[in-house]
Amino acid sequence: MQATGWGALPMLAVMLPVLAMVVALPLGARRAERLTLAMLPAGLALAIGTAVAVQVGGAPVVHLLGHWSPPLGLAFRADGLAAAMLLTAAVVIGAVAIFARADFGTKAGQPERREAFAFWPLLLAVWSAINLAVVANDLFTLYVALELLTFAAMPLVCLDGSRTTMEAALRYLMFALLGSVLYLLGVALIYGACGTLDITLLARMAPDQPAVILAIVLMTVGLLAKTALLPLHLWLPPAHAGAPAAASAVLSALVIKGSFVLLLRLWFGVMAGQPMPGAAQILAGLGAAAILLGSVAALREARLKLLVAYSTVAQIGYLFLMFPLLASVAADSQVAAMAWSGGAVQAVSHAFAKAAMFLAAGIMAARFGHDRIVELGGAGRAMPVTLLTFGLAGLSLMGVPPSGGFAAKWLLLSAAIGAGQWWWALVVLGGGLLTGGYVYRVLASGLRAGEGAPDPAPIAWQRDGVALGLAVISVVLGFLPLAAFGLVQVGRLGVLP
């Protein structure tokens, strides 16, 4: 593997928030907030630069740490999928940081709070961890990224220190640690069998030893626990629903995507020569169960934030429908390209839509003093922009044209039919109808007249505007021509030279 021009961009995208986090820790809450906000434009510029470099060059950008090539050294490799996720993370983190100033900001003359002191360094840590998780090309470095992601995200769940959120955070930690143990055991098995942990080198070896197969199984189970795919999803609803709105948005939009990207690198990078179509059908079956059961749970939920959390369980399932479609066809076929693009666009559009939805839910809960769905009557009059945000994000999750969710689900549906696996197309259609059901519940309740509704208040653009902007992005993605999704095809796993 050779270093490429502009290869330092993804490395800087990882290092910038790490350095900012280290500097922010001794500064206190007020200065940590200012430092975080100051880093946002630089981080966004690095993400845009990486995406442009990948798109224009038509190949991944690579940076060799210390100028040593693998297996002696470590490499950062930003392909099209990594570039898209870097850009998504930069936008979502930036929006959440601006939104969070109302809850975790420290105004002049006010004393600093413990929650604010913790929030800003943790947000920077999550940003650096997700960036590392998508650009690292070494299985052990990816383990470090997963651990940093876990131990940065877990405290965000229990910032208020209540018993309920502490229990949710501990449950999250137990599942995450189980996943880490299984993943690390798999790393040891692969290194013992192959003598390297670099994904590109492993893909060219096409390892088929029993030890490697066992390692992939263990690592897959561990990563499924971190991704919260059913039935390993039990930690997600209480953790996401109990966290502050800004933290919930980051957790649902970004944190679970790190382990998912790593799964793709395992299955279609390390095991590029061993597609395992039978096992891929099992993963998609779990994804289909998550779509259906998660949507039904959301339909029955009485609390708004729990409804949005169960919606995350359901939407995660769509990501796994791409596995059997990629494993059953030629890696360079049009069907494989559609399946890959569908999964990538689903990950990106879900990140924007779900971040917007959690922020909107947090605004409504703060204004009403509760998040009981049946008692949200009058929300349309008191906070029309917030309800509009929820509705737009819901349209994308449903897959209503011309949203980003529609583009993703249309690509997955077309790939399923092209691969002769029409049953996954039925799952996509059924999941969209169920999503429409629980989104309609919230909108219908909000548009109904209510006695306990708060009085209309001036629109707080720092919060309402940010949430609406994310929802609009999730919809605008659907207006892009399919050729615009060619970025995620650059350096696609499974078709490495």
C-alpha positions in Angstrom: 0.0 0.0 0.0 1.3 3.4 -1.0 0.6 6.8 0.5 -1.4 9.1 -1.8 -1.7 12.8 -2.2 -3.9 14.5 0.4 -3.7 11.4 2.5 -3.0 13.5 5.6 -6.6 14.8 5.5 -8.3 11.8 7.1 -5.5 11.6 9.7 -6.0 15.3 10.6 -9.8 14.6 10.8 -9.0 12.2 13.6 -6.3 14.1 15.3 -8.0 17.5 15.4 -10.9 16.6 17.8 -8.5 14.4 19.9 -6.1 17.3 20.5 -9.1 19.6 21.2 -10.5 17.2 23.7 -7.1 17.0 25.5 -6.8 20.7 25.6 -10.4 21.2 26.7 -10.2 19.0 29.8 -8.2 21.5 32.0 -10.0 24.6 30.6 -13.3 24.2 32.3 -16.8 24.1 30.8 -17.0 27.7 29.4 -13.7 27.5 27.5 -14.3 23.9 26.4 -17.5 25.0 24.8 -15.8 27.8 22.9 -13.0 25.5 21.8 -15.5 22.9 20.5 -17.4 25.5 18.5 -14.1 26.8 17.1 -13.2 23.3 15.9 -16.4 22.8 14.0 -15.4 24.8 10.8 -12.0 23.1 10.6 -13.4 19.6 11.1 -16.0 20.3 8.4 -13.4 21.6 6.0 -11.2 18.5 6.5 -14.2 16.3 5.8 -15.2 18.2 2.7 -11.5 18.1 1.5 -11.4 14.4 2.0 -14.6 13.8 0.1 -13.4 16.0 -2.8 -10.0 14.3 -2.9 -11.6 10.9 -3.1 -14.2 11.9 -5.7 -11.7 13.8 -7.9 -9.0 11.2 -7.6 -11.3 8.3 -8.1 -9.4 6.3 -5.6 -9.1 6.1 -1.8 -6.7 8.5 -0.1 -4.1 6.8 2.1 -1.8 8.0 4.8 1.0 5.8 6.2 1.8 6.6 9.8 5.5 7.1 10.2 5.9 6.3 6.4 6.0 2.6 7.2 3.8 0.4 5.0 1.7 -2.4 6.4 2.3 -4.9 7.9 5.2 -3.1 9.6 3.2 0.2 9.9 -0.3 1.4 10.2 -2.4 3.0 7.4 -5.3 5.4 7.4 -7.5 4.7 4.3 -10.4 6.9 3.4 -12.5 5.4 0.6 -15.8 6.7 -0.6 -17.9 5.3 2.2 -15.4 6.7 4.8 -15.5 10.1 3.1 -19.3 10.1 3.2 -19.3 9.2 6.9 -16.6 11.8 7.8 -18.8 14.5 6.2 -21.9 13.2 7.9 -20.2 13.1 11.3 -18.9 16.7 10.8 -22.3 18.1 10.0 -24.2 16.2 12.7 -21.6 17.0 15.4 -21.7 20.6 14.4 -25.5 20.8 14.5 -25.6 19.0 17.8 -23.0 21.3 19.3 -24.9 24.4 18.3 -28.2 22.9 19.6 -26.6 21.8 22.9 -25.5 25.4 23.8 -29.0 26.0 25.3 -28.6 23.0 27.7 -24.9 22.8 28.3 -23.7 26.3 27.5 -22.2 28.5 30.2 -23.1 32.2 30.0 -20.9 34.9 31.3 -21.3 35.3 35.0 -22.9 31.9 35.5 -21.2 29.2 37.5 -19.9 26.2 35.6 -21.9 23.0 35.9 -20.6 19.4 36.0 -22.8 18.4 33.1 -21.4 21.1 30.9 -17.8 20.3 31.9 -18.4 16.7 30.8 -20.4 17.2 27.7 -18.0 19.2 25.5 -14.9 16.9 25.9 -17.1 13.8 25.4 -18.6 15.3 22.2 -15.1 15.8 20.9 -14.1 12.3 21.9 -17.1 10.8 20.0 -16.3 12.9 17.0 -12.7 11.6 16.9 -13.7 8.0 17.6 -16.2 7.8 14.8 -13.7 9.4 12.4 -11.1 6.8 13.4 -13.6 4.0 13.1 -14.2 4.8 9.4 -10.7 5.6 8.2 -8.5 3.1 10.2 -7.4 0.1 8.1 -6.0 -2.1 10.9 -8.2 -4.4 12.9 -6.5 -3.5 16.2 -6.7 0.3 15.6 -10.4 -0.2 14.9 -10.6 -1.9 18.3 -9.1 1.2 19.8 -11.7 3.3 18.0 -14.6 1.1 19.2 -13.4 1.4 22.8 -13.0 5.2 22.6 -16.4 5.4 21.0 -17.9 3.3 23.9 -16.3 5.1 26.7 -17.1 8.5 25.2 -20.7 7.7 24.5 -21.6 5.8 27.7 -21.2 8.8 30.0 -23.4 10.9 27.7 -26.3 8.6 28.6 -26.2 9.4 32.3 -25.2 13.1 32.4 -28.1 13.9 34.7 -26.9 11.3 37.2 -30.4 9.8 37.8 -30.9 6.2 38.8 -32.7 5.4 35.6 -30.1 6.8 33.3 -27.3 5.2 35.4 -28.9 1.8 35.0 -29.3 2.3 31.2 -25.7 3.4 31.0 -24.5 0.3 32.9 -26.6 -2.0 30.6 -25.0 -0.3 27.6 -21.6 -0.8 29.1 -22.2 -4.5 29.7 -23.2 -5.1 26.1 -20.4 -3.0 24.8 -17.8 -4.8 26.9 -19.1 -8.2 25.8 -18.8 -7.0 22.2 -15.3 -5.8 22.8 -14.1 -9.1 24.4 -15.5 -11.1 21.4 -14.0 -8.7 18.9 -10.6 -8.7 20.6 -10.5 -12.5 20.7 -11.2 -12.5 17.0 -8.4 -10.1 16.4 -6.0 -12.4 18.2 -7.1 -15.4 16.1 -6.7 -13.6 12.8 -3.2 -12.3 13.8 -2.1 -15.8 14.8 -3.4 -17.3 11.5 -2.3 -14.6 9.1 0.5 -12.6 10.7 -1.1 -9.2 9.9 -4.2 -7.2 10.8 -4.2 -4.8 7.8 -7.6 -5.2 6.1 -6.2 -4.6 2.5 -3.5 -7.3 3.0 -6.0 -9.7 4.5 -8.4 -9.2 1.6 -5.7 -10.1 -0.9 -4.8 -13.3 1.2 -8.5 -14.4 1.0 -8.0 -16.4 4.3 -10.2 -19.5 4.6 -8.6 -21.2 7.7 -11.0 -22.4 10.3 -9.4 -20.0 12.9 -10.2 -17.0 10.6 -13.8 -18.2 10.1 -14.2 -18.6 13.8 -12.7 -15.1 14.4 -15.1 -13.5 11.9 -18.1 -15.2 13.7 -16.9 -14.0 17.1 -16.2 -10.5 15.9 -19.5 -10.3 14.1 -21.4 -11.2 17.2 -19.5 -8.6 19.2 -20.1 -5.9 16.6 -23.8 -6.8 16.4 -24.0 -6.2 20.2 -22.5 -2.7 19.7 -24.7 -2.0 16.7 -27.8 -3.1 18.6 -29.2 -5.4 16.0 -32.1 -7.5 17.3 -31.9 -9.6 19.6 -28.9 -7.7 21.0 -30.7 -4.4 21.1 -31.9 -4.5 24.7 -29.5 -1.7 25.8 -30.5 0.8 23.1 -34.1 2.0 23.9 -33.5 2.9 27.5 -30.0 4.4 26.8 -31.1 6.6 23.9 -34.5 7.5 25.4 -33.0 8.5 28.8 -30.1 10.6 27.5 -30.4 14.3 26.9 -31.7 15.2 23.4 -28.3 16.3 22.1 -26.7 13.1 23.3 -29.5 10.9 22.0 -29.0 12.5 18.5 -25.3 11.7 18.5 -25.8 8.1 19.8 -28.5 7.2 17.3 -27.0 9.0 14.3 -23.3 8.2 14.6 -22.2 5.9 17.5 -23.9 2.7 16.2 -22.6 3.5 12.6 -19.0 2.9 13.7 -19.5 -0.7 14.4 -21.6 -1.2 11.3 -18.9 0.2 9.0 -16.4 -2.2 10.7 -18.8 -5.1 10.0 -18.7 -4.1 6.3 -14.9 -4.1 6.4 -14.8 -7.6 8.0 -17.3 -9.2 5.6 -16.4 -7.5 2.3 -12.8 -6.6 3.1 -11.1 -9.3 5.2 -13.4 -12.0 3.8 -13.7 -10.6 0.3 -12.8 -14.0 -1.2 -15.2 -15.9 1.1 -18.6 -14.2 0.8 -20.5 -16.7 3.1 -24.0 -16.2 1.5 -25.7 -18.5 4.0 -24.5 -16.5 7.0 -25.4 -13.3 5.1 -29.0 -14.5 4.9 -29.0 -15.0 8.7 -27.9 -11.4 9.2 -30.5 -10.1 6.8 -33.1 -12.2 8.6 -32.2 -10.5 11.9 -32.4 -7.2 10.1 -35.9 -8.0 8.8 -37.0 -9.0 12.3 -35.6 -5.8 13.7 -37.5 -3.8 11.1 -40.8 -5.5 11.8 -40.6 -6.0 15.6 -38.9 -2.6 16.2 -41.6 -0.8 14.3 -44.4 -2.7 16.1 -42.7 -1.8 19.4 -42.6 1.9 18.3 -46.3 1.7 17.4 -47.2 0.5 20.9 -44.9 2.9 22.8 -46.6 5.6 24.9 -43.5 7.9 25.3 -42.1 9.9 22.4 -38.4 9.4 23.1 -38.9 5.7 23.5 -40.8 5.6 20.2 -37.9 7.3 18.5 -35.5 4.9 20.1 -37.4 1.8 18.9 -37.5 3.4 15.5 -33.7 3.3 15.6 -33.8 -0.4 16.3 -36.0 -0.8 13.2 -34.0 1.4 10.9 -30.8 -0.4 11.8 -32.4 -3.5 10.3 -32.3 -1.9 6.8 -28.6 -1.7 6.9 -28.3 -5.5 7.1 -30.4 -6.2 4.0 -27.4 -5.3 1.9 -25.4 -8.3 3.2 -27.1 -11.2 1.3 -27.4 -9.0 -1.8 -23.6 -8.3 -1.9 -22.7 -11.9 -0.9 -24.8 -13.6 -3.6 -23.7 -11.7 -6.7 -20.5 -10.7 -8.4 -18.7 -8.0 -6.5 -18.4 -5.8 -9.7 -22.0 -6.3 -10.8 -24.6 -3.6 -11.0 -26.7 -5.3 -8.4 -23.8 -5.2 -5.9 -23.3 -1.5 -6.7 -26.9 -0.7 -6.0 -26.9 -2.7 -2.8 -23.7 -1.0 -1.6 -25.1 2.5 -2.5 -28.4 1.6 -0.8 -26.8 0.6 2.4 -24.5 3.7 2.5 -27.3 6.1 1.7 -29.5 4.5 4.3 -26.7 5.0 6.9 -26.3 8.7 5.9 -29.9 9.6 5.5 -30.8 7.8 8.8 -28.1 9.8 10.6 -29.6 13.1 9.6 -33.2 12.1 10.0 -32.8 10.5 13.4 -30.7 13.3 14.8 -33.4 15.7 13.7 -36.1 13.5 15.2 -34.4 13.2 18.6 -33.8 16.9 18.7 -37.4 17.6 17.9 -38.5 15.1 20.5 -36.3 16.8 23.1 -37.7 20.3 22.3 -41.3 19.0 22.7 -40.5 17.2 25.9 -38.9 20.3 27.3 -41.8 22.6 26.4 -44.5 20.2 27.6 -42.6 19.0 30.6 -43.2 15.3 29.6 -43.1 13.2 26.4 -46.3 11.3 26.7 -47.6 11.0 23.1 -51.3 11.2 23.9 -50.8 14.4 25.8 -49.0 16.3 23.1 -52.1 17.9 21.7 -51.6 21.5 20.7 -47.9 21.0 19.7 -48.7 22.1 16.1 -49.9 25.5 17.4 -47.3 26.0 20.1 -44.3 24.8 18.1 -45.1 24.4 14.4 -41.4 24.3 13.3 -40.7 21.5 15.8 -43.6 19.4 14.6 -42.6 20.1 10.9 -39.1 18.9 11.7 -40.5 15.6 13.2 -42.7 15.1 10.1 -39.9 15.7 7.6 -37.6 13.4 9.4 -40.4 10.8 9.5 -40.9 11.1 5.8 -37.3 10.1 5.2 -37.5 7.2 7.6 -40.7 6.0 5.9 -39.0 6.2 2.5 -41.5 8.6 1.0 -40.2 10.2 -2.3 -38.2 12.3 -2.9 -36.4 11.9 0.4 -33.0 10.4 1.1 -34.7 7.4 2.8 -36.6 6.8 -0.4 -33.4 6.8 -2.4 -31.8 4.3 0.0 -34.8 2.0 0.1 -35.4 2.1 -3.6 -31.8 1.1 -4.2 -32.1 -1.8 -1.7 -35.4 -2.9 -3.2 -34.1 -2.8 -6.8 -31.0 -4.7 -5.7 -33.2 -7.4 -4.0 -35.2 -7.9 -7.1 -32.1 -7.9 -9.3 -30.5 -10.5 -7.1 -33.7 -12.7 -7.3 -34.3 -12.2 -3.5 -37.7 -10.6 -3.8 -38.6 -11.3 -0.1 -36.3 -8.6 1.1 -38.3 -6.1 -1.1 -41.4 -7.1 0.8 -39.6 -6.3 4.1 -38.6 -2.9 2.8 -42.2 -2.1 1.7 -43.7 -3.5 5.0 -41.3 -1.6 7.1 -42.2 1.7 5.3 -45.8 1.2 6.1 -45.2 0.5 9.8 -42.9 3.5 10.0 -45.7 5.6 8.6 -48.0 4.3 11.3 -45.9 5.5 14.3 -44.9 8.8 12.6 -48.7 9.4 12.0 -49.4 8.8 15.7 -47.1 11.6 16.8 -48.3 14.0 14.1 -52.0 13.3 14.7 -51.5 13.9 18.4 -49.5 17.1 17.9 -52.1 18.5 15.5 -55.0 17.8 17.8 -56.2 20.6 20.1 -54.9 20.1 23.7 -55.8 21.7 27.0 -52.3 21.3 28.5 -50.4 22.7 25.5 -47.9 25.5 26.2 -48.6 28.9 24.8 -46.9 29.6 21.4 -43.4 31.1 21.9 -41.0 32.8 19.5 -39.0 30.3 17.4 -35.6 29.6 18.9 -33.6 29.3 15.8 -30.6 28.0 17.7 -32.6 24.9 18.5 -35.6 24.7 16.1 -33.5 25.9 13.1 -30.7 23.3 13.7 -33.2 20.4 14.0 -35.1 21.6 10.9 -31.9 21.9 9.0 -30.9 18.3 9.7 -34.4 17.1 8.7 -34.2 19.1 5.4 -30.8 17.5 4.6 -32.3 14.1 5.1 -35.0 15.0 2.5 -32.8 16.9 0.1 -30.5 13.8 -0.3 -33.4 12.3 -2.3 -33.2 15.1 -4.9 -29.6 14.1 -5.8 -29.3 12.1 -9.0 -28.2 8.5 -8.5 -24.9 9.4 -10.2 -24.2 11.6 -7.1 -24.0 8.5 -5.0 -20.9 7.5 -7.0 -18.7 8.8 -4.2 -19.5 5.7 -2.0 -18.5 3.4 -4.8 -14.9 4.7 -4.8 -12.6 2.0 -3.3 -15.6 -0.1 -2.6 -14.8 -3.2 -0.5 -15.0 -6.5 -2.3 -13.6 -5.0 -5.6 -10.2 -4.1 -4.3 -7.4 -4.4 -6.9 
